[in-house]
Amino acid sequence: MRWWPQSIRSQMLAGLLLLELLSIGLFDVVLTLQQRQRVYVRAQYWLTFETTALATQVAEALEEQRLAWADTTVQTTGKAPNIALARVTDQAGKVLFVSKGETNQSALEAAELAQIPLVTRNNVRTFTLPGNRWEGVRAIYTGDQLRGFVWVEFDNSAARDQQAAIQRDTLVFAIIWVAASVLLALLTWRSIARPLAVLHQGATALMTSPEGGRQFPLLVTVHNEIGDLIETFNRMVASLDEQQTGLNDTLSLLDSMLANAPIGLAFVDSNERFVRVNQVFADLTGFAVSHHLGRTLAELLPKPAAEGISAAVQRVFSSEGPVRNLELSGEGSKPRRYWTWLVSLYPVRTTPEQVRWVGIIVLDASERKRSEEALRRSEKLAVTGRLAASIAHEINNPLEAVTNLLFLLRNLDDLPETAQQYLVMTEKEVRRVSEITQQTLRFYRQPTQPARSSMAEILDSVLNLYQSRLNALDLHVERDYDPALTLFCFAGEIRQVVANLVGNSVDASSAGGRLLVRARRSHDWKNGELEGVRIAIADTGSGMDPEVRRHVFEAFFTTKESTGTGLGLWLSREIVLKHHGTVRLRSRSASPNPSAAPHGSGTVFLIFIPDELNPAKGAMSAAGIDATAPAST
């Protein structure tokens, strides 16, 4: 009820006032009815008495033919204190005598005329007229002859005055009673309101600041039911505080475990919607933690993972048992980035009979898989290298014999000129085979100490190794280095770095492209006083997009799918850092939009190696790596 007060004090006052007004009103009604009943009884008595007396006197006057006496009797009766009007009429109701006014102005009303047939001899008939007027009538007989009727109207003005006085007294009593009751209620309310206000403030503080700023226990100022309620409230708050403290500790531990666990953790409901995830799981999906809440598995996970985990979630809900070691794999959003997840699921119950959520534990086994695969490939390469070195070593002996035999043949005098030319060609190819075997041995047999090495010899040996592939692709090779340029380094390791970079350039190039190999003496990019050799390997190949450039130096990252190990550039960077050098990358990929303006594509690797292996002069971090800028060669 909107009209009813909302506060307890207002409700108490309103209820008290309503009760008092109803009781006083009822008292007034009862008192009025009783007063009216008493007045009515008194009116009946007076009407009977006066009507009988007047009828007797008028009958005697009419019997003696003394009309003046009858008129005087009527006048005298009308002056009585309780009589308002007295009249005498004939049998038809015509007024003969009246106590006030003229007879022609005091005709009977319709209600009075209706009473004439009801009047009996020797009885007074009383009735009520409109306007709450009371009147009595009696027949006038002289002997057995009906001579007329006597009409006497009661004067109730005094009764009305008395009733008005009673109502005035009742009103004054009501005002005094209501004021006293309201004052008493307010005084009583103060003893109730103060402890209730304290209890209200405590409840408000508990609701608005459940973990701090409390002023408990509340002060108990009364010793009644409200005081008992405040004490019970204090005990409840103390119990809640203990429970909250324990719950907060538990939640802090769980949140810490969830946030810092090295595995992906997530919880989904029966509709496969996420209700909680940790940061590791968010990193696996590539979306923010807040982005997961309320979304389904199919909306955020890769399709193979979503399908596999969805089936496992439904199995957990149906069987109410865990699912362990579910292996899922696929290709992620990163270019040619394959992933492998080990997933375990378990039911989360809020009651012993109901499974409300399913917990998902995801272990990213991608690096382990790639490490295992790279290890297998590395082992194969190592075996291949040892085999190649053994073959090269075994080839050297017969090559030396063939070389000696060719030398003897070429010194014979009777050989034709054509045979001499063939011998020269054969000797040239044999020397080339010998050089290839020597290069193979140099790749496998690394020196244990750095030495000053010829950069031209290192670069030429790598280019000669890739000569057949360069010829097959018709790549134009530009060699820009001084044959006298030397560098104090591990020659085999630098050769491996150059071989990795040249191999990548050849893989990324198409027929008719260009390959630039440059080496010259220079200074460090950050420390101008540090001298060394800068090596540049540039191509006009397909280039790298920004996503590839961000991960190109990571171990096991490859864009060559099954043919690459993902270790070449990572190992090259480690070798450069071992030599206290720095490496920079510039690359630009071809535009994927055919309508875009055409531009060149390609990749440039810039390597700076200090000329002396002095740690004080170098940079032992990868801070010099720049893999964000585009390049065109």
C-alpha positions as CSV (number, residue, x, y, z in Angstrom):
1,M,0.0,0.0,0.0
2,R,1.7,3.1,-1.2
3,W,-0.4,5.4,1.1
4,W,0.7,3.6,4.2
5,P,3.9,4.9,5.9
6,Q,7.1,3.0,5.3
7,S,9.1,3.7,8.5
8,I,8.3,1.7,11.7
9,R,7.9,4.9,13.7
10,S,5.4,6.4,11.2
11,Q,3.6,3.1,11.0
12,M,3.4,2.9,14.8
13,L,2.0,6.4,15.0
14,A,-0.4,5.9,12.1
15,G,-1.6,2.7,13.6
16,L,-2.1,4.2,17.1
17,L,-3.9,7.2,15.7
18,L,-6.1,5.0,13.5
19,L,-6.9,2.8,16.5
20,E,-7.7,5.7,18.7
21,L,-9.8,7.4,16.1
22,L,-11.8,4.2,15.5
23,S,-12.3,3.7,19.2
24,I,-13.3,7.3,19.9
25,G,-15.6,7.2,16.9
26,L,-17.2,4.0,18.0
27,F,-17.6,5.5,21.5
28,D,-19.2,8.5,20.0
29,V,-21.6,6.4,18.0
30,V,-22.6,4.3,21.0
31,L,-23.0,7.4,23.2
32,T,-25.1,9.1,20.5
33,L,-27.3,6.1,20.0
34,Q,-27.8,5.7,23.8
35,Q,-28.6,9.4,24.1
36,R,-31.0,9.2,21.2
37,Q,-32.7,6.2,22.8
38,R,-33.1,8.0,26.1
39,V,-34.5,11.1,24.3
40,Y,-36.8,8.9,22.3
41,V,-38.1,7.2,25.5
42,R,-38.6,10.5,27.2
43,A,-40.4,11.8,24.1
44,Q,-42.7,8.8,24.1
45,Y,-43.5,9.5,27.7
46,W,-44.2,13.2,27.2
47,L,-46.1,12.7,24.0
48,T,-48.4,10.1,25.7
49,F,-48.9,12.3,28.7
50,E,-49.5,15.6,27.0
51,T,-51.6,14.0,24.2
52,T,-53.9,12.2,26.7
53,A,-54.3,15.3,28.9
54,L,-55.1,17.5,26.0
55,A,-57.5,15.0,24.5
56,T,-59.4,14.8,27.8
57,Q,-59.6,18.5,28.3
58,V,-60.6,19.2,24.7
59,A,-63.3,16.4,24.9
60,E,-64.8,18.1,28.0
61,A,-64.7,21.5,26.3
62,L,-66.4,20.2,23.2
63,E,-69.0,18.3,25.3
64,E,-69.9,21.5,27.1
65,Q,-69.7,23.5,23.9
66,R,-67.0,25.7,25.3
67,L,-64.8,26.2,22.2
68,A,-62.8,29.1,23.7
69,W,-61.8,26.8,26.6
70,A,-60.6,24.2,24.0
71,D,-58.6,26.8,22.2
72,T,-57.1,28.0,25.5
73,T,-56.2,24.5,26.5
74,V,-54.4,24.0,23.1
75,Q,-52.5,27.3,23.6
76,T,-51.5,26.3,27.1
77,T,-50.3,22.8,26.1
78,G,-48.2,24.3,23.2
79,K,-46.3,26.4,25.8
80,A,-45.1,23.4,27.7
81,P,-41.2,23.1,27.7
82,N,-41.1,19.9,25.7
83,I,-43.9,20.7,23.2
84,A,-43.2,22.2,19.9
85,L,-46.8,22.4,18.5
86,A,-50.3,21.3,19.6
87,R,-53.2,21.0,17.2
88,V,-56.8,19.8,17.2
89,T,-58.4,18.5,13.9
90,D,-61.8,17.1,13.0
91,Q,-62.3,13.6,11.8
92,A,-61.1,14.5,8.2
93,G,-58.0,16.1,9.5
94,K,-59.0,19.8,9.2
95,V,-57.2,21.9,11.8
96,L,-59.6,23.4,14.3
97,F,-57.2,24.7,17.0
98,V,-53.4,25.3,16.9
99,S,-51.0,26.5,19.6
100,K,-48.9,28.6,17.3
101,G,-49.9,30.5,14.1
102,E,-53.1,30.3,12.2
103,T,-55.1,27.2,11.5
104,N,-55.0,27.6,7.8
105,Q,-51.2,27.6,8.0
106,S,-50.9,24.5,10.1
107,A,-52.6,21.8,7.8
108,L,-51.6,18.2,8.4
109,E,-48.8,16.7,6.3
110,A,-49.4,13.6,4.2
111,A,-47.5,11.5,6.8
112,E,-49.9,12.8,9.5
113,L,-53.0,12.2,7.4
114,A,-51.8,8.6,6.8
115,Q,-51.9,8.0,10.6
116,I,-55.7,8.8,11.0
117,P,-56.9,5.4,9.9
118,L,-54.5,3.8,12.3
119,V,-55.6,5.6,15.4
120,T,-57.7,3.6,17.9
121,R,-59.8,4.7,20.8
122,N,-58.1,5.3,24.1
123,N,-54.6,4.8,22.7
124,V,-52.0,7.3,21.8
125,R,-50.2,6.6,18.6
126,T,-46.7,8.1,18.3
127,F,-44.7,8.3,15.0
128,T,-41.8,10.0,13.4
129,L,-42.1,12.7,10.8
130,P,-39.5,13.7,8.2
131,G,-36.7,15.7,9.8
132,N,-36.5,13.4,12.8
133,R,-39.6,14.9,14.4
134,W,-41.7,13.0,16.9
135,E,-45.4,13.4,17.2
136,G,-48.3,11.8,19.0
137,V,-52.0,11.6,18.1
138,R,-55.1,10.5,20.0
139,A,-58.8,10.4,19.1
140,I,-61.3,12.8,20.8
141,Y,-64.5,11.1,21.9
142,T,-67.6,12.5,23.6
143,G,-69.4,9.4,24.6
144,D,-69.3,7.1,21.6
145,Q,-69.0,9.9,19.1
146,L,-65.6,10.6,17.4
147,R,-65.2,14.3,17.5
148,G,-61.7,14.7,16.1
149,F,-58.0,14.2,16.9
150,V,-55.4,15.8,19.1
151,W,-51.9,16.2,17.6
152,V,-48.9,17.0,19.8
153,E,-45.3,17.4,18.4
154,F,-42.4,16.9,20.7
155,D,-39.7,19.7,20.9
156,N,-36.3,17.9,20.6
157,S,-34.2,21.1,20.3
158,A,-32.9,20.5,23.8
159,A,-32.0,17.0,23.0
160,R,-30.1,18.2,19.9
161,D,-28.3,20.8,22.1
162,Q,-27.4,18.1,24.6
163,Q,-26.2,15.8,21.7
164,A,-24.0,18.6,20.3
165,A,-22.5,19.2,23.8
166,I,-21.8,15.5,24.1
167,Q,-20.0,15.5,20.7
168,R,-18.0,18.6,21.7
169,D,-16.9,17.0,24.9
170,T,-16.0,13.8,23.0
171,L,-13.9,15.8,20.5
172,V,-12.1,17.6,23.3
173,F,-11.5,14.2,24.9
174,A,-10.3,12.8,21.6
175,I,-7.8,15.6,21.1
176,I,-6.4,15.3,24.6
177,W,-6.3,11.5,24.3
178,V,-4.6,11.4,20.9
179,A,-2.0,14.1,22.0
180,A,-1.2,12.1,25.1
181,S,-1.0,8.9,23.2
182,V,1.3,10.4,20.5
183,L,3.5,11.8,23.2
184,L,3.7,8.5,25.0
185,A,4.4,6.7,21.7
186,L,7.2,9.1,20.9
187,L,8.7,8.7,24.3
188,T,8.4,4.9,24.0
189,W,9.7,5.0,20.5
190,R,12.9,6.7,21.6
191,S,13.7,3.8,23.8
192,I,13.1,1.5,20.8
193,A,14.4,3.6,18.0
194,R,17.9,4.2,19.4
195,P,18.9,0.5,19.6
196,L,17.1,-0.1,16.3
197,A,19.1,2.7,14.7
198,V,22.3,1.1,16.1
199,L,21.3,-2.2,14.6
200,H,20.4,-0.6,11.3
201,Q,23.7,1.2,11.1
202,G,25.5,-2.0,11.9
203,A,23.6,-3.9,9.2
204,T,24.3,-1.1,6.7
205,A,28.0,-1.2,7.5
206,L,28.1,-4.9,7.2
207,M,26.3,-4.7,3.8
208,T,28.3,-1.8,2.3
209,S,31.7,-2.8,3.7
210,P,31.8,-6.5,4.4
211,E,35.6,-6.7,4.8
212,G,36.6,-3.6,6.6
213,G,35.7,-0.4,8.4
214,R,33.4,-2.3,10.8
215,Q,32.5,-1.0,14.2
216,F,31.6,-4.2,15.9
217,P,30.5,-5.4,18.3
218,L,27.5,-3.0,18.5
219,L,26.8,-1.3,21.8
220,V,23.9,-2.9,23.7
221,T,22.0,-0.1,25.6
222,V,18.7,-1.9,26.4
223,H,17.9,-5.1,28.1
224,N,14.9,-6.4,26.2
225,E,14.1,-8.3,23.1
226,I,15.9,-5.7,20.9
227,G,19.0,-5.9,23.2
228,D,18.9,-9.7,22.7
229,L,18.6,-9.1,19.0
230,I,21.7,-6.8,18.9
231,E,23.7,-9.4,20.9
232,T,22.6,-12.1,18.5
233,F,23.6,-9.8,15.6
234,N,27.1,-9.3,17.1
235,R,27.6,-13.0,17.4
236,M,26.4,-13.5,13.8
237,V,28.9,-10.8,12.6
238,A,31.7,-12.4,14.5
239,S,30.9,-15.8,13.0
240,L,30.6,-14.3,9.6
241,D,34.0,-12.5,10.0
242,E,35.6,-15.8,10.9
243,Q,34.0,-17.5,8.0
244,Q,34.9,-14.6,5.7
245,T,38.5,-14.7,6.8
246,G,38.8,-18.4,6.1
247,L,36.9,-18.0,2.8
248,N,39.2,-15.1,1.7
249,D,42.3,-17.2,2.6
250,T,40.9,-20.1,0.6
251,L,40.0,-17.9,-2.3
252,S,43.3,-16.2,-2.3
253,L,45.1,-19.6,-2.4
254,L,42.8,-20.8,-5.2
255,D,43.2,-17.5,-7.1
256,S,47.0,-17.6,-6.7
257,M,47.1,-21.2,-7.8
258,L,44.8,-20.5,-10.8
259,A,46.8,-17.4,-11.8
260,N,50.3,-18.8,-11.4
261,A,49.8,-22.4,-12.5
262,P,52.1,-23.1,-15.4
263,I,49.2,-24.9,-17.2
264,G,46.0,-23.7,-18.7
265,L,42.9,-23.9,-16.5
266,A,39.3,-23.2,-17.5
267,F,35.8,-24.0,-16.2
268,V,32.7,-24.4,-18.4
269,D,29.1,-25.0,-17.6
270,S,26.7,-27.5,-19.2
271,N,26.2,-25.2,-22.2
272,E,30.0,-25.2,-22.8
273,R,30.3,-21.6,-21.8
274,F,33.4,-20.4,-20.0
275,V,32.9,-19.2,-16.4
276,R,36.6,-18.9,-15.4
277,V,40.0,-19.1,-17.1
278,N,43.5,-18.3,-16.1
279,Q,46.1,-16.3,-18.1
280,V,47.9,-19.4,-19.4
281,F,44.7,-20.7,-21.0
282,A,44.0,-17.2,-22.4
283,D,47.5,-17.2,-23.9
284,L,46.8,-20.5,-25.5
285,T,43.6,-19.3,-27.2
286,G,44.9,-15.9,-28.1
287,F,42.1,-14.0,-26.4
288,A,42.0,-11.9,-23.2
289,V,40.8,-13.5,-20.0
290,S,37.7,-11.2,-19.9
291,H,36.8,-12.1,-23.5
292,H,36.2,-15.8,-22.5
293,L,33.5,-15.3,-20.0
294,G,30.1,-16.2,-21.3
295,R,31.4,-17.5,-24.6
296,T,31.4,-21.1,-25.8
297,L,34.2,-23.4,-26.7
298,A,33.4,-23.3,-30.4
299,E,33.6,-19.5,-30.4
300,L,37.2,-19.2,-29.0
301,L,39.1,-22.5,-29.5
302,P,40.5,-23.8,-32.8
303,K,38.1,-26.2,-34.4
304,P,40.0,-29.5,-33.6
305,A,40.4,-28.4,-30.0
306,A,36.8,-27.2,-29.7
307,E,35.4,-30.5,-31.1
308,G,37.6,-32.7,-29.0
309,I,37.1,-30.8,-25.7
310,S,33.3,-30.4,-26.4
311,A,32.9,-34.2,-26.7
312,A,34.9,-34.7,-23.5
313,V,32.9,-32.1,-21.6
314,Q,29.6,-33.9,-22.5
315,R,31.2,-37.2,-21.5
316,V,32.1,-35.7,-18.1
317,F,28.6,-34.4,-17.5
318,S,27.0,-37.7,-18.5
319,S,29.3,-40.0,-16.7
320,E,30.3,-37.6,-13.9
321,G,33.8,-39.0,-14.1
322,P,37.1,-37.5,-15.3
323,V,38.7,-37.7,-18.7
324,R,42.5,-37.8,-18.7
325,N,45.3,-37.3,-21.2
326,L,43.3,-36.3,-24.2
327,E,45.9,-35.4,-26.9
328,L,44.7,-32.7,-29.4
329,S,46.8,-31.1,-32.2
330,G,46.3,-28.7,-35.1
331,E,47.5,-25.5,-36.7
332,G,47.1,-22.2,-34.8
333,S,46.8,-18.7,-36.0
334,K,50.5,-18.1,-36.2
335,P,52.0,-18.8,-39.7
336,R,52.5,-22.6,-39.9
337,R,52.6,-22.9,-36.2
338,Y,51.5,-26.3,-35.1
339,W,50.4,-27.0,-31.6
340,T,49.8,-30.1,-29.4
341,W,47.7,-30.0,-26.2
342,L,47.3,-32.6,-23.5
343,V,43.9,-32.1,-22.0
344,S,42.4,-33.5,-18.8
345,L,38.8,-32.8,-17.6
346,Y,37.2,-33.4,-14.3
347,P,33.7,-32.7,-12.8
348,V,33.1,-29.8,-10.4
349,R,30.3,-30.5,-7.9
350,T,28.4,-27.8,-5.9
351,T,26.4,-30.6,-4.2
352,P,27.1,-34.3,-4.0
353,E,24.3,-35.0,-6.4
354,Q,25.0,-32.3,-9.1
355,V,27.9,-31.6,-11.5
356,R,27.7,-27.9,-12.1
357,W,30.9,-27.2,-14.0
358,V,33.7,-29.1,-15.8
359,G,37.3,-28.2,-15.1
360,I,39.6,-28.2,-18.0
361,I,43.4,-28.6,-17.6
362,V,45.4,-27.9,-20.7
363,L,49.2,-28.6,-21.0
364,D,50.8,-27.1,-24.1
365,A,53.1,-29.9,-25.4
366,S,53.9,-28.1,-28.6
367,E,57.4,-27.2,-27.6
368,R,58.1,-30.7,-26.4
369,K,56.7,-32.2,-29.6
370,R,58.8,-29.8,-31.7
371,S,61.8,-30.5,-29.5
372,E,61.4,-34.2,-30.0
373,E,61.0,-33.8,-33.7
374,A,63.9,-31.4,-33.9
375,L,66.1,-33.7,-31.9
376,R,65.3,-36.6,-34.3
377,R,66.1,-34.4,-37.3
378,S,69.3,-33.1,-35.6
379,E,70.3,-36.6,-34.9
380,K,69.7,-37.5,-38.5
381,L,71.7,-34.5,-39.6
382,A,74.5,-35.3,-37.2
383,V,74.6,-38.9,-38.5
384,T,74.5,-37.5,-42.0
385,G,77.3,-35.1,-41.3
386,R,79.5,-37.8,-39.8
387,L,78.7,-40.1,-42.8
388,A,79.5,-37.2,-45.2
389,A,82.7,-36.5,-43.4
390,S,83.7,-40.2,-43.5
391,I,82.8,-40.4,-47.2
392,A,84.8,-37.2,-47.9
393,H,87.7,-38.6,-46.0
394,E,87.6,-41.9,-47.9
395,I,87.2,-40.1,-51.2
396,N,90.3,-38.0,-50.6
397,N,92.6,-41.0,-50.9
398,P,91.5,-42.2,-54.4
399,L,91.2,-38.5,-55.5
400,E,94.8,-38.0,-54.7
401,A,95.7,-41.1,-56.7
402,V,93.5,-40.0,-59.6
403,T,95.1,-36.5,-59.4
404,N,98.6,-38.1,-59.6
405,L,97.7,-40.3,-62.5
406,L,96.2,-37.3,-64.4
407,F,99.4,-35.4,-63.8
408,L,101.5,-38.3,-65.3
409,L,99.2,-38.6,-68.3
410,R,99.3,-34.8,-69.0
411,N,103.2,-35.0,-69.0
412,L,103.2,-37.7,-71.8
413,D,104.6,-36.2,-75.0
414,D,102.7,-38.4,-77.6
415,L,99.2,-37.5,-76.4
416,P,97.0,-35.8,-79.0
417,E,95.9,-32.2,-78.4
418,T,92.3,-33.3,-78.0
419,A,93.3,-35.8,-75.3
420,Q,95.3,-33.0,-73.6
421,Q,92.2,-30.8,-73.5
422,Y,90.1,-33.7,-72.0
423,L,92.8,-34.2,-69.4
424,V,92.7,-30.6,-68.4
425,M,89.0,-30.7,-68.1
426,T,89.2,-33.9,-66.0
427,E,91.8,-32.5,-63.8
428,K,89.7,-29.4,-63.2
429,E,86.6,-31.4,-62.2
430,V,88.7,-33.7,-60.0
431,R,90.0,-30.6,-58.2
432,R,86.4,-29.4,-57.8
433,V,85.5,-32.7,-56.2
434,S,88.5,-32.5,-53.9
435,E,87.4,-28.9,-52.9
436,I,83.9,-30.1,-52.1
437,T,85.2,-32.9,-49.9
438,Q,87.5,-30.4,-48.1
439,Q,84.6,-28.1,-47.5
440,T,82.5,-31.0,-46.1
441,L,85.3,-31.8,-43.8
442,R,85.7,-28.2,-42.7
443,F,81.9,-28.1,-41.8
444,Y,82.3,-31.2,-39.7
445,R,85.7,-30.6,-38.1
446,Q,85.4,-27.4,-36.0
447,P,88.5,-25.8,-34.5
448,T,88.7,-25.6,-30.7
449,Q,90.3,-22.2,-30.6
450,P,89.4,-19.0,-32.6
451,A,91.8,-18.0,-35.3
452,R,92.2,-15.3,-37.9
453,S,90.3,-16.5,-40.9
454,S,89.8,-15.2,-44.4
455,M,86.2,-14.0,-45.0
456,A,86.5,-14.5,-48.7
457,E,87.4,-18.2,-48.1
458,I,84.5,-18.6,-45.8
459,L,82.0,-16.9,-48.0
460,D,83.3,-18.6,-51.2
461,S,83.1,-22.0,-49.6
462,V,79.5,-21.5,-48.7
463,L,78.5,-20.2,-52.1
464,N,80.4,-23.0,-53.8
465,L,78.4,-25.5,-51.6
466,Y,75.2,-24.0,-52.9
467,Q,76.4,-23.5,-56.4
468,S,74.2,-26.2,-57.9
469,R,71.0,-24.8,-56.3
470,L,72.0,-21.3,-57.4
471,N,72.4,-22.5,-60.9
472,A,69.2,-24.4,-60.8
473,L,67.2,-21.3,-59.8
474,D,69.2,-19.0,-62.1
475,L,70.0,-16.8,-59.2
476,H,72.3,-13.8,-59.8
477,V,74.9,-13.8,-57.1
478,E,76.6,-10.6,-56.3
479,R,79.8,-11.0,-54.3
480,D,81.1,-7.9,-52.6
481,Y,84.0,-8.5,-50.3
482,D,87.7,-8.0,-50.2
483,P,89.8,-11.2,-50.7
484,A,92.2,-9.8,-48.1
485,L,89.5,-9.3,-45.5
486,T,90.1,-11.4,-42.3
487,L,88.3,-11.9,-39.0
488,F,89.4,-13.3,-35.7
489,C,86.7,-15.9,-35.1
490,F,85.6,-19.6,-35.1
491,A,85.7,-20.0,-38.8
492,G,83.5,-23.1,-38.8
493,E,80.8,-21.4,-36.8
494,I,80.8,-18.3,-38.9
495,R,80.6,-20.5,-42.0
496,Q,77.6,-22.3,-40.5
497,V,75.9,-18.9,-39.8
498,V,76.5,-17.8,-43.4
499,A,75.3,-21.2,-44.7
500,N,72.1,-21.0,-42.7
501,L,71.4,-17.5,-44.1
502,V,72.3,-18.3,-47.7
503,G,70.2,-21.5,-47.5
504,N,67.2,-19.5,-46.2
505,S,67.6,-16.9,-49.0
506,V,67.8,-19.7,-51.6
507,D,64.7,-21.3,-50.2
508,A,62.8,-18.0,-50.3
509,S,63.9,-17.0,-53.8
510,S,62.3,-17.7,-57.1
511,A,63.9,-18.2,-60.5
512,G,65.8,-15.2,-61.8
513,G,66.2,-13.5,-58.4
514,R,69.2,-11.9,-56.9
515,L,71.4,-12.8,-54.0
516,L,73.8,-10.3,-52.4
517,V,76.7,-11.5,-50.2
518,R,78.7,-8.6,-48.8
519,A,81.4,-8.3,-46.2
520,R,83.4,-5.2,-45.2
521,R,85.2,-3.7,-42.3
522,S,82.9,-1.5,-40.2
523,H,82.1,-0.3,-36.7
524,D,79.5,-1.4,-34.2
525,W,76.1,0.3,-34.5
526,K,76.0,1.4,-30.9
527,N,79.6,1.6,-30.1
528,G,81.4,3.5,-32.8
529,E,84.9,2.7,-31.3
530,L,84.3,-1.1,-31.7
531,E,85.8,-2.3,-34.9
532,G,84.8,-5.5,-36.7
533,V,83.3,-7.0,-39.9
534,R,79.8,-6.5,-41.1
535,I,78.3,-9.3,-43.2
536,A,75.2,-8.7,-45.3
537,I,73.1,-11.4,-46.8
538,A,70.3,-10.0,-49.0
539,D,67.8,-11.6,-51.4
540,T,64.8,-10.6,-53.5
541,G,62.7,-13.5,-52.2
542,S,59.2,-13.7,-50.8
543,G,60.1,-11.8,-47.6
544,M,58.6,-12.1,-44.1
545,D,55.4,-10.7,-42.7
546,P,55.5,-8.9,-39.3
547,E,54.2,-12.0,-37.5
548,V,57.0,-14.2,-38.8
549,R,59.6,-11.5,-38.0
550,R,58.5,-11.4,-34.4
551,H,59.3,-15.1,-34.0
552,V,61.9,-15.9,-36.5
553,F,64.8,-16.2,-34.0
554,E,62.8,-18.4,-31.6
555,A,63.9,-22.0,-31.3
556,F,61.7,-24.5,-33.2
557,F,59.9,-21.8,-35.1
558,T,59.8,-22.6,-38.8
559,T,57.8,-21.7,-41.9
560,K,59.1,-24.8,-43.9
561,E,56.6,-27.2,-42.4
562,S,58.0,-30.7,-42.4
563,T,61.3,-29.8,-44.0
564,G,62.5,-27.3,-41.4
565,T,63.7,-27.8,-37.8
566,G,63.2,-24.3,-36.6
567,L,66.8,-24.2,-35.2
568,G,68.8,-22.6,-38.1
569,L,68.3,-18.9,-37.3
570,W,68.1,-19.6,-33.5
571,L,71.5,-21.3,-33.7
572,S,72.9,-18.6,-35.9
573,R,71.8,-15.9,-33.4
574,E,73.5,-17.9,-30.6
575,I,76.7,-18.1,-32.6
576,V,76.7,-14.4,-33.2
577,L,76.1,-13.7,-29.5
578,K,78.9,-16.1,-28.7
579,H,81.2,-13.9,-30.8
580,H,79.8,-10.8,-28.9
581,G,78.2,-9.6,-32.1
582,T,74.7,-8.4,-33.1
583,V,72.3,-9.3,-35.9
584,R,69.6,-7.2,-37.6
585,L,66.8,-8.2,-39.8
586,R,65.0,-6.2,-42.5
587,S,62.3,-7.8,-44.5
588,R,59.3,-6.9,-46.6
589,S,56.8,-9.4,-47.9
590,A,54.8,-9.1,-51.2
591,S,51.4,-7.4,-50.8
592,P,48.6,-10.0,-50.5
593,N,46.2,-7.5,-52.1
594,P,46.4,-7.6,-55.9
595,S,44.9,-4.1,-56.1
596,A,47.6,-2.6,-53.9
597,A,50.5,-0.7,-55.3
598,P,53.3,-3.1,-56.1
599,H,56.6,-3.0,-54.1
600,G,59.7,-5.0,-53.9
601,S,60.0,-7.9,-51.5
602,G,63.0,-9.5,-49.9
603,T,65.0,-10.0,-46.7
604,V,68.3,-8.6,-45.5
605,F,70.3,-10.0,-42.6
606,L,73.1,-7.7,-41.2
607,I,75.6,-9.3,-38.9
608,F,78.4,-7.4,-37.0
609,I,81.2,-9.5,-35.5
610,P,83.9,-7.7,-33.5
611,D,87.4,-8.4,-34.8
612,E,88.6,-9.5,-31.3
613,L,86.8,-11.8,-28.9
614,N,87.0,-9.4,-26.0
615,P,83.8,-9.6,-23.8
616,A,84.4,-6.0,-22.6
617,K,84.0,-4.7,-26.1
618,G,81.0,-6.7,-27.1
619,A,77.3,-7.0,-26.3
620,M,76.2,-10.2,-24.7
621,S,72.5,-9.7,-25.2
622,A,70.1,-9.8,-28.1
623,A,69.3,-6.1,-27.7
624,G,70.7,-5.4,-31.2
625,I,68.2,-7.6,-32.9
626,D,65.7,-5.6,-35.0
627,A,63.2,-7.7,-36.8
628,T,60.5,-5.1,-37.5
629,A,61.6,-3.0,-40.4
630,P,60.9,-3.8,-44.1
631,A,63.6,-4.1,-46.7
632,S,63.9,-4.2,-50.4
633,T,67.0,-5.4,-52.3
